[in-house]
C-alpha cells in the first residue's frame, strides 16, 4: 500500500511566534490518521519547529535546498545544515521556485542528486502552466520535467522520492483541477514511470496533488485511485482548514 501524505507548504508566511502558535494548535488537535502529516515552515523557523514537534508525529520539512555541500553560496542552505537540526525531507522544484527564481530542470536534477546522496527524502514538484494545458501540451511538459530530474536515478533511489503534481494554473488562483483531471494526470505519471523504470516503482511511489486544495474539495480529490494526498498551500496556514483536509484523506 502506498504511503498517504498531507503536507503543508507555509511558503514565506508566519514569524516565529505565529509558527509556534500554529504548531501548538495542530499538534494538540491532530486527528487519528494513517497519513503522514508534514509542515514546511520558513527556514528561520525550522529548528524551533522541530523542537516544538519533538513529541509529535508531524514531520518538519524544508521548502528548498542547495545542490552544493558547502561553499560561497550566500543565502543558501545545504542538506547537512538541514539534517543537523533534524530536517530530513525537502521540497524541490516548486513552481514558484521555477518561475520566480529561474530554477531549471538541469538545476533541479543537481539538487535531486545531492538530496539522494545525503539520504534526504524529496517531495519533487512539477506541473504545467495554463498555456501548456490550453495547447494540449500538459502531458509533454510533465514528462519532460520528470525525465530531466528523476529518470537518471538508480531504481533504489525512488524509495526517497515523493511526487507532487501541481498544475501551475491552480496554485493560489482559487482554480482547481477537477478530480477527473487530477486522476488523469496522476495515472499518466504512473504510466510514464512504469515505462522508464518498472511497474513496481510506478505503483509504489506516492503522488500528491497540489493546487488550491481546500476542505470542501479535498475528499473528492483524495478519493481518486492514483491520488495519494496533497501538498497544501494557503489552507495549511489555517488550523481548522488543514485539520479538515487531513480528515479527508
Backbone bond lengths (Angstrom), bond angles and torsions (degrees), N, CA, C in turn:
res aa  C-N    CA-C-N  psi(-1)  N-CA   C-N-CA  omega(-1)  CA-C   N-CA-C  phi
1 X - - - 1.459 - - 1.523 110.13 -
2 X 1.327 116.18 135.70 1.463 119.77 -179.58 1.532 111.57 -73.09
3 X 1.326 115.40 150.05 1.452 121.31 177.35 1.521 110.05 -71.60
4 X 1.317 116.33 130.61 1.461 122.03 173.26 1.526 108.23 -90.46
5 X 1.329 116.34 139.20 1.466 120.64 -177.71 1.532 109.79 -139.71
6 X 1.331 115.52 137.12 1.462 121.78 166.90 1.525 106.19 -122.54
7 X 1.330 116.42 114.60 1.466 121.80 -175.82 1.521 110.00 -119.65
8 X 1.327 116.48 130.90 1.459 121.96 178.50 1.514 111.20 -100.51
9 X 1.323 116.59 117.35 1.463 121.92 176.99 1.529 107.79 -96.52
10 X 1.333 116.51 107.33 1.468 120.73 -173.66 1.529 112.96 -82.83
11 X 1.334 116.74 -10.60 1.469 121.66 177.43 1.542 109.70 54.22
12 X 1.335 118.85 -146.11 1.460 120.57 -177.75 1.527 109.57 -93.54
13 X 1.324 114.28 67.87 1.459 121.68 -179.54 1.529 109.89 -136.61
14 X 1.311 115.72 152.33 1.465 124.97 173.21 1.529 113.46 77.32
15 X 1.343 115.52 119.35 1.460 120.58 170.40 1.529 108.39 -78.14
16 X 1.313 116.80 -174.16 1.464 118.54 -174.67 1.525 111.97 -63.75
17 X 1.327 117.48 -44.60 1.458 119.77 -179.32 1.528 111.17 -62.39
18 X 1.322 116.53 -44.12 1.461 120.18 179.18 1.521 111.57 -64.57
19 X 1.331 115.53 -37.59 1.465 120.35 177.19 1.521 110.89 -61.42
20 X 1.322 116.20 -48.81 1.470 120.20 -177.38 1.530 111.04 -66.51
21 X 1.328 117.05 -36.71 1.469 119.80 178.81 1.529 111.06 -65.24
22 X 1.323 116.70 -42.79 1.454 120.06 179.45 1.520 111.36 -67.05
23 X 1.325 116.36 -41.05 1.465 119.98 178.81 1.523 111.26 -65.36
24 X 1.325 117.45 -37.44 1.466 121.20 177.52 1.519 110.27 -60.28
25 X 1.325 116.02 -45.07 1.463 120.62 -179.84 1.524 111.07 -66.23
26 X 1.322 116.45 -45.82 1.461 119.68 -178.07 1.522 112.06 -63.45
27 X 1.334 116.70 -44.60 1.463 119.37 -177.68 1.527 111.32 -68.08
28 X 1.324 117.10 -33.40 1.467 120.36 -179.89 1.527 111.48 -73.18
29 X 1.325 116.45 -30.88 1.464 120.24 -173.57 1.528 113.17 -110.37
30 X 1.316 117.20 9.03 1.463 120.49 -177.59 1.526 110.09 -58.65
31 X 1.321 116.72 120.89 1.470 118.72 -179.12 1.521 111.89 -74.67
32 X 1.314 115.24 161.03 1.458 119.37 172.97 1.524 108.31 -67.29
33 X 1.319 115.88 128.84 1.461 119.80 -176.41 1.515 109.98 -154.93
34 X 1.317 115.53 150.03 1.459 120.40 174.23 1.521 111.75 -85.95
35 X 1.326 116.52 -5.66 1.462 121.07 -179.02 1.520 110.98 -85.38
36 X 1.332 115.28 149.80 1.456 119.90 168.63 1.525 107.78 -77.26
37 X 1.320 116.11 137.38 1.457 121.53 178.57 1.526 108.22 -114.34
38 X 1.333 116.21 129.59 1.462 121.99 -176.94 1.522 109.61 -131.28
39 X 1.331 115.37 152.05 1.464 121.15 171.93 1.522 108.37 -134.45
40 X 1.333 115.49 145.10 1.466 121.25 -179.10 1.528 109.32 -123.10
41 X 1.339 117.78 86.26 1.467 120.54 176.96 1.532 110.70 -73.00
42 X 1.339 114.65 173.98 1.459 120.02 174.49 1.520 110.38 -63.15
43 X 1.345 116.52 155.77 1.459 121.15 -176.74 1.521 113.03 -51.55
44 X 1.348 117.46 -43.49 1.466 120.13 -174.09 1.523 112.34 -67.11
45 X 1.333 117.30 -14.43 1.466 120.78 -178.92 1.526 113.78 -108.66
46 X 1.323 117.19 4.78 1.469 119.22 -176.33 1.523 112.51 -63.41
47 X 1.325 116.92 -47.82 1.468 118.62 -176.88 1.520 111.17 -65.28
48 X 1.342 116.90 -43.42 1.462 119.96 177.57 1.526 110.35 -60.17
49 X 1.329 116.69 -38.04 1.462 120.84 -179.53 1.525 111.46 -67.21
50 X 1.332 117.29 -42.52 1.467 119.18 179.70 1.531 110.66 -63.48
51 X 1.325 116.84 -37.04 1.472 119.96 177.84 1.527 110.64 -69.44
52 X 1.319 115.91 -41.38 1.459 120.74 -179.23 1.525 111.13 -62.77
53 X 1.322 116.61 -34.20 1.467 121.14 -175.62 1.523 112.73 -102.84
54 X 1.319 117.15 19.61 1.471 120.36 -176.07 1.526 112.62 -60.21
55 X 1.331 117.27 -27.89 1.462 120.66 179.54 1.525 112.09 -106.57
56 X 1.323 116.19 14.29 1.465 120.92 -178.38 1.520 110.11 -111.57
57 X 1.324 116.29 157.73 1.470 120.70 175.97 1.525 111.82 -82.60
58 X 1.320 117.97 -6.12 1.457 120.91 178.89 1.525 109.22 -72.63
59 X 1.314 116.50 128.97 1.470 121.10 -179.37 1.529 110.60 -95.93
60 X 1.331 115.37 139.77 1.458 121.39 175.87 1.521 108.66 -95.08
61 X 1.328 116.84 128.87 1.465 121.67 -179.72 1.525 109.16 -126.09
62 X 1.335 115.70 159.70 1.461 121.56 -179.20 1.525 110.72 -95.49
63 X 1.332 115.75 153.99 1.458 121.19 -178.31 1.523 113.42 -87.16
64 X 1.330 117.70 -11.28 1.458 120.67 -176.16 1.522 108.48 -170.79
65 X 1.333 116.36 170.08 1.460 122.09 -179.54 1.517 108.55 -165.50
66 X 1.334 117.34 146.72 1.457 120.49 178.26 1.531 110.45 -84.37
67 X 1.334 115.47 160.95 1.473 118.95 -179.42 1.518 113.41 -84.20
68 X 1.350 117.59 -18.05 1.464 120.25 -178.38 1.525 110.48 -87.62
69 X 1.326 115.75 153.09 1.462 120.31 177.27 1.524 111.67 -74.96
70 X 1.339 116.49 -31.01 1.462 122.65 177.99 1.525 107.06 -170.75
71 X 1.337 116.90 175.38 1.462 118.36 174.53 1.515 113.69 133.18
72 X 1.312 115.36 -167.85 1.464 122.70 -174.31 1.531 110.36 -84.35
73 X 1.314 115.80 71.02 1.461 122.74 -179.64 1.526 108.10 -127.91
74 X 1.317 115.22 74.86 1.455 121.57 -174.22 1.528 111.94 -53.12
75 X 1.321 114.88 129.81 1.453 120.74 177.04 1.513 115.36 85.36
76 X 1.335 117.92 -1.34 1.458 120.91 -176.77 1.533 111.81 -98.08
77 X 1.321 115.79 167.28 1.462 123.01 -176.02 1.523 108.90 -133.52
78 X 1.324 115.95 135.04 1.467 121.01 -176.99 1.522 111.97 -97.91
79 X 1.330 114.88 167.41 1.463 120.70 176.76 1.522 111.20 -60.00
80 X 1.340 116.67 -43.44 1.463 119.90 -178.86 1.522 111.63 -62.84
81 X 1.340 116.79 -36.60 1.466 119.97 177.68 1.527 110.57 -63.43
82 X 1.322 116.41 -44.08 1.452 120.18 178.88 1.529 110.99 -63.02
83 X 1.315 116.00 -46.10 1.455 119.45 -178.77 1.526 112.40 -64.11
84 X 1.327 116.72 -30.33 1.468 120.35 -178.40 1.528 112.55 -67.15
85 X 1.345 117.22 -19.43 1.461 120.01 176.83 1.535 111.58 -109.90
86 X 1.320 116.09 14.88 1.458 120.20 173.96 1.509 115.77 87.87
87 X 1.326 117.56 19.52 1.476 121.57 177.60 1.523 108.50 -104.27
88 X 1.318 117.06 122.56 1.465 121.31 -173.52 1.526 112.99 -126.20
89 X 1.315 116.89 8.33 1.463 122.12 177.31 1.524 108.38 -132.90
90 X 1.340 116.29 141.32 1.463 120.17 -177.65 1.526 110.27 -137.64
91 X 1.323 115.71 140.17 1.466 121.94 172.39 1.528 107.85 -84.75
92 X 1.316 116.59 128.37 1.466 121.55 176.95 1.526 109.91 -128.17
93 X 1.335 115.38 143.46 1.455 120.57 172.76 1.511 115.47 82.90
94 X 1.334 118.16 14.53 1.462 119.02 179.27 1.523 109.79 -55.73
95 X 1.313 116.28 144.40 1.463 120.76 -175.41 1.521 112.34 -58.11
96 X 1.324 117.40 -31.18 1.463 119.50 178.63 1.519 111.32 -70.37
97 X 1.310 117.88 -32.79 1.464 121.41 174.47 1.531 109.83 -69.10
98 X 1.316 116.54 -40.19 1.467 120.17 179.14 1.531 110.59 -65.15
99 X 1.343 116.29 -46.22 1.457 120.37 -172.83 1.527 113.04 -79.70
100 X 1.329 117.02 -44.81 1.465 120.50 -173.15 1.518 113.53 -87.49
101 X 1.327 117.25 -24.52 1.457 120.54 -175.55 1.524 113.05 -121.61
102 X 1.310 116.58 10.91 1.454 121.72 171.76 1.513 115.27 66.06
103 X 1.321 117.70 28.98 1.464 119.27 -179.40 1.533 109.76 -73.60
104 X 1.309 115.34 117.37 1.466 122.03 -177.11 1.527 110.78 -91.32
105 X 1.322 115.30 167.67 1.465 120.33 174.85 1.525 110.55 -57.73
106 X 1.319 116.67 -38.58 1.476 120.90 -178.27 1.529 110.94 -67.09
107 X 1.326 117.08 -42.94 1.457 120.65 177.35 1.518 110.79 -63.25
108 X 1.316 116.71 -42.56 1.455 120.27 -178.90 1.527 111.66 -66.01
109 X 1.321 117.03 -33.31 1.463 119.73 175.64 1.526 110.61 -61.10
110 X 1.335 116.83 -38.34 1.470 120.73 177.66 1.530 111.01 -67.65
111 X 1.322 116.80 -40.83 1.464 120.20 178.47 1.533 110.83 -64.12
112 X 1.327 115.60 -43.34 1.460 119.96 178.73 1.522 110.37 -60.57
113 X 1.323 117.04 -46.23 1.470 120.82 -179.11 1.529 111.15 -59.80
114 X 1.333 116.39 -41.11 1.460 120.10 179.19 1.519 111.24 -66.55
115 X 1.316 116.76 -42.95 1.462 119.97 178.87 1.528 111.34 -62.68
116 X 1.318 116.79 -42.71 1.466 120.42 177.73 1.528 110.45 -61.44
117 X 1.317 116.04 -46.11 1.465 120.87 179.72 1.524 111.65 -57.78
118 X 1.318 116.24 -36.10 1.463 121.43 -177.55 1.527 113.11 -92.27
119 X 1.315 116.49 12.26 1.470 122.05 176.49 1.522 112.86 63.30
120 X 1.329 116.65 27.86 1.455 121.35 175.64 1.529 109.44 -83.25
121 X 1.293 116.20 145.88 1.456 121.03 169.99 1.525 107.66 -85.08
122 X 1.318 117.01 143.28 1.462 122.05 -174.20 1.520 110.10 -121.19
123 X 1.329 116.30 131.26 1.462 121.35 164.45 1.521 105.49 -100.89
124 X 1.309 116.37 103.16 1.469 121.17 -173.77 1.517 110.29 -95.98
125 X 1.338 115.52 120.37 1.465 122.06 -176.20 1.533 111.59 -98.88
126 X 1.303 115.59 147.72 1.459 121.72 179.51 1.523 107.75 -165.30
127 X 1.325 116.07 161.76 1.458 119.50 177.70 1.517 111.23 159.71
128 X 1.316 114.46 162.84 1.458 121.19 -173.74 1.526 112.02 -90.77
129 X 1.327 115.62 158.07 1.451 121.75 172.34 1.533 109.36 -90.28
130 X 1.332 115.09 171.41 1.459 119.33 -174.09 1.531 112.01 -60.77
131 X 1.343 116.35 -40.85 1.471 117.85 -178.91 1.522 112.07 -65.64
132 X 1.329 116.67 -29.80 1.469 120.21 177.05 1.527 110.89 -66.01
133 X 1.326 115.41 -43.67 1.466 118.62 -179.71 1.521 110.63 -68.49
134 X 1.325 116.75 -41.65 1.467 118.98 179.71 1.523 111.93 -63.33
135 X 1.346 116.01 -29.90 1.463 121.01 178.76 1.525 112.27 -89.94
136 X 1.340 115.78 6.88 1.468 121.70 -179.28 1.525 112.07 59.26
137 X 1.348 115.63 34.98 1.460 120.92 177.97 1.526 112.07 -108.67
138 X 1.325 117.47 11.35 1.460 120.47 -173.60 1.528 112.83 -63.95
139 X 1.321 117.70 -38.14 1.463 119.48 177.77 1.534 110.28 -67.76
140 X 1.295 116.26 -40.60 1.471 121.29 179.24 1.523 111.62 -62.07
141 X 1.322 116.97 -43.36 1.464 121.33 -179.56 1.519 110.77 -64.91
142 X 1.317 116.42 -46.19 1.464 120.56 -179.23 1.529 110.84 -63.20
143 X 1.313 117.07 -43.25 1.465 119.91 178.65 1.525 111.05 -61.62
144 X 1.329 117.51 -40.46 1.469 120.99 179.37 1.524 110.96 -64.66
145 X 1.315 117.59 -43.91 1.457 120.77 -178.74 1.530 111.38 -64.46
146 X 1.306 116.32 -42.51 1.464 120.44 177.65 1.522 111.14 -64.37
147 X 1.323 115.90 -47.63 1.458 121.05 -176.73 1.521 111.68 -61.50
148 X 1.333 116.65 -44.99 1.464 120.60 -174.88 1.517 112.48 -64.45
149 X 1.319 117.41 -37.17 1.464 120.02 -173.15 1.519 114.08 -98.80
150 X 1.336 117.86 -25.31 1.467 119.08 -167.94 1.525 115.53 -123.40
151 X 1.320 118.19 -20.58 1.457 118.00 -169.78 1.528 113.87 -80.36
152 X 1.335 117.39 -4.39 1.460 119.63 172.96 1.527 111.78 -92.69
153 X 1.327 116.93 -0.46 1.461 120.78 -179.96 1.532 110.62 -71.39
154 X 1.321 114.92 152.57 1.460 119.65 170.99 1.527 108.44 -69.79
155 X 1.314 118.22 147.25 1.471 120.01 -178.43 1.522 113.57 -52.59
156 X 1.337 116.77 -37.33 1.467 119.06 -177.78 1.527 112.75 -68.02
157 X 1.327 117.54 -21.27 1.467 120.81 179.53 1.519 112.10 -67.72
158 X 1.329 117.44 -19.95 1.459 119.82 -178.25 1.521 112.82 -66.12
159 X 1.311 117.53 -13.55 1.456 120.61 173.37 1.516 112.56 -67.06
160 X 1.336 116.96 -15.68 1.467 121.99 178.98 1.525 112.52 -101.72
161 X 1.334 117.37 4.27 1.461 121.32 -173.32 1.528 111.73 -107.63
162 X 1.326 115.28 130.55 1.460 123.43 165.01 1.525 105.53 -118.86
163 X 1.317 117.44 134.31 1.460 121.02 179.88 1.525 110.41 -99.99
164 X 1.326 116.08 146.37 1.462 120.85 177.14 1.523 108.67 -134.52
165 X 1.332 115.57 103.31 1.462 120.46 177.00 1.517 108.90 -80.57
166 X 1.323 115.83 121.20 1.467 120.40 -179.68 1.528 109.46 -131.79
167 X 1.326 117.34 99.32 1.461 119.29 174.04 1.532 108.59 -61.65
168 X 1.317 117.14 118.95 1.464 121.02 -172.20 1.521 111.35 -58.99
169 X 1.311 116.81 -33.33 1.463 121.19 -179.13 1.526 113.04 -68.03
170 X 1.323 117.23 -9.32 1.467 121.00 -178.95 1.521 112.92 -111.93
171 X 1.340 117.57 12.64 1.464 120.17 -178.34 1.517 109.65 -101.36
172 X 1.322 115.35 117.31 1.451 120.79 177.74 1.514 114.20 68.64
173 X 1.321 117.18 12.44 1.461 120.92 -176.84 1.521 112.34 -105.17
174 X 1.330 115.46 -14.32 1.457 119.40 -172.30 1.507 112.23 85.86
175 X 1.334 116.74 -13.72 1.464 121.31 175.12 1.526 109.02 -81.72
176 X 1.289 116.31 145.91 1.455 121.41 179.31 1.522 108.90 -137.07
177 X 1.319 115.89 138.37 1.456 118.12 171.60 1.521 108.05 -60.39
178 X 1.310 116.50 140.23 1.466 118.90 177.52 1.529 108.44 -64.16
179 X 1.323 117.14 156.52 1.468 118.55 175.66 1.529 112.33 -52.58
180 X 1.322 116.90 -37.80 1.472 119.90 179.33 1.521 111.06 -66.78
181 X 1.348 117.62 -39.87 1.464 120.54 177.53 1.521 111.01 -65.80
182 X 1.329 116.91 -41.05 1.458 120.43 178.48 1.525 110.38 -62.75
183 X 1.328 116.58 -46.10 1.461 120.27 179.80 1.514 111.56 -63.07
184 X 1.331 117.08 -41.62 1.459 120.70 179.87 1.522 111.11 -58.53
185 X 1.341 116.36 -44.63 1.462 119.40 -178.78 1.522 111.32 -71.63
186 X 1.315 117.94 -41.53 1.463 120.09 -179.97 1.530 110.71 -62.77
187 X 1.324 116.89 -38.89 1.469 119.99 176.82 1.524 110.17 -65.20
188 X 1.326 116.92 -39.75 1.468 121.09 177.24 1.528 110.37 -62.29
189 X 1.316 117.34 -40.50 1.464 121.62 179.64 1.529 109.88 -61.20
190 X 1.324 116.36 -46.17 1.480 118.95 178.92 1.530 111.07 -62.37
191 X 1.314 116.76 -41.71 1.462 120.15 179.20 1.523 110.65 -62.80
192 X 1.340 117.10 -39.97 1.460 121.68 179.92 1.525 110.90 -65.73
193 X 1.323 117.39 -43.05 1.473 121.32 178.60 1.519 110.33 -66.31
194 X 1.317 116.65 -39.38 1.460 120.33 178.52 1.517 110.67 -60.75
195 X 1.337 116.93 -40.14 1.455 120.35 179.13 1.509 113.11 -68.63
196 X 1.343 116.28 -34.26 1.463 120.20 -178.47 1.523 112.37 -83.02
197 X 1.326 117.21 -29.55 1.464 121.47 -178.15 1.527 109.52 -125.49
198 X 1.323 116.47 -92.08 1.451 119.47 176.86 1.529 109.76 -162.58
199 X 1.308 115.53 168.81 1.461 120.70 -176.07 1.513 112.16 -66.50
200 X 1.333 116.77 -32.01 1.469 119.97 -179.55 1.524 111.08 -62.34
201 X 1.338 116.99 -47.07 1.469 120.40 178.36 1.522 110.06 -63.67
202 X 1.332 116.32 -44.37 1.464 120.26 -178.25 1.523 111.99 -59.85
203 X 1.309 116.66 -39.21 1.461 120.50 -176.60 1.522 113.32 -82.81
204 X 1.326 117.13 -14.79 1.466 119.54 -177.72 1.524 113.46 -100.16
205 X 1.338 118.76 -18.71 1.455 120.57 -177.09 1.531 110.02 -74.92
206 X 1.321 115.29 134.91 1.463 121.25 176.74 1.525 109.57 -77.89
207 X 1.336 116.61 129.49 1.466 121.38 178.14 1.531 108.33 -121.29
208 X 1.316 115.39 117.47 1.458 122.01 179.73 1.522 109.95 -95.39
209 X 1.325 115.76 155.24 1.459 121.15 171.18 1.522 108.35 -106.20
210 X 1.331 117.04 135.00 1.454 121.24 176.64 1.513 110.23 -131.89
211 X 1.313 117.13 126.26 1.460 119.83 179.41 1.512 111.60 156.04
212 X 1.345 116.41 84.60 1.468 122.12 177.37 1.527 112.44 58.79
213 X 1.335 116.36 42.14 1.468 120.16 172.60 1.526 108.15 -75.55
214 X 1.327 115.48 131.48 1.460 121.95 -178.34 1.530 108.94 -136.48
215 X 1.339 117.28 167.76 1.464 118.45 -179.53 1.518 114.20 -55.16
216 X 1.346 117.70 -33.08 1.458 118.80 -175.53 1.517 114.89 -82.24
217 X 1.352 117.89 -9.70 1.472 118.11 177.31 1.526 112.97 -122.22
218 X 1.342 117.06 -7.32 1.472 120.35 -174.52 1.520 112.52 -61.26
219 X 1.318 117.53 -44.13 1.457 120.22 -175.77 1.512 112.96 -60.47
220 X 1.338 116.67 -43.21 1.463 120.15 -178.82 1.523 111.12 -69.75
221 X 1.333 116.77 -38.40 1.465 119.94 177.87 1.525 110.36 -66.05
222 X 1.335 116.69 -46.66 1.461 121.12 -177.42 1.523 112.86 -68.48
223 X 1.322 117.13 -19.01 1.466 119.71 -178.64 1.528 112.50 -77.50
224 X 1.335 117.49 -10.45 1.462 120.55 179.60 1.533 109.87 -68.56
225 X 1.312 118.65 140.35 1.474 121.24 -170.47 1.521 115.20 -62.48
226 X 1.323 118.36 -27.34 1.462 119.84 -178.31 1.524 113.47 -105.51
227 X 1.330 117.10 7.35 1.464 121.76 177.13 1.521 108.67 -100.86
228 X 1.337 116.40 119.46 1.462 121.54 -171.71 1.524 113.71 -107.26
229 X 1.333 116.74 16.86 1.456 120.13 -179.74 1.507 110.61 138.69
230 X 1.329 116.02 -161.87 1.451 118.52 -174.55 1.509 114.05 -144.73
231 X 1.329 114.67 150.50 1.464 122.51 167.66 1.523 104.81 -102.46
232 X 1.309 116.20 109.74 1.459 122.79 -166.95 1.521 109.89 -103.96
233 X 1.329 116.24 131.47 1.456 121.27 178.49 1.518 111.71 -94.53
234 X 1.344 116.22 -106.80 1.454 121.52 -173.03 1.512 114.97 -53.91
235 X 1.323 117.62 -38.58 1.470 120.19 -177.76 1.522 112.47 -65.80
236 X 1.332 117.78 -20.79 1.468 119.64 179.94 1.521 112.38 -76.99
237 X 1.331 117.12 -9.55 1.468 121.36 178.31 1.519 112.01 -87.61
238 X 1.308 116.61 -6.01 1.464 122.10 179.10 1.523 107.78 -115.14
239 X 1.314 116.89 114.86 1.465 120.61 -172.15 1.523 112.10 -54.49
240 X 1.325 117.86 -48.13 1.460 120.41 -177.82 1.526 111.56 -59.85
241 X 1.327 116.10 -41.63 1.467 119.92 -178.87 1.521 111.51 -68.12
242 X 1.329 116.66 -44.48 1.457 119.66 -178.10 1.526 110.74 -65.25
243 X 1.309 116.68 -40.39 1.473 120.48 178.11 1.515 110.19 -64.22
244 X 1.333 117.45 -40.86 1.461 120.49 177.79 1.532 111.16 -62.44
245 X 1.326 116.85 -37.97 1.462 121.06 178.38 1.530 110.55 -67.24
246 X 1.325 116.28 -41.74 1.475 119.67 176.05 1.525 110.16 -59.56
247 X 1.321 116.39 -42.10 1.458 119.98 179.22 1.520 113.36 -65.07
248 X 1.346 116.02 -20.26 1.467 120.52 -177.85 1.524 113.21 -82.35
249 X 1.338 117.41 -12.64 1.455 120.16 -174.64 1.524 110.86 -74.94
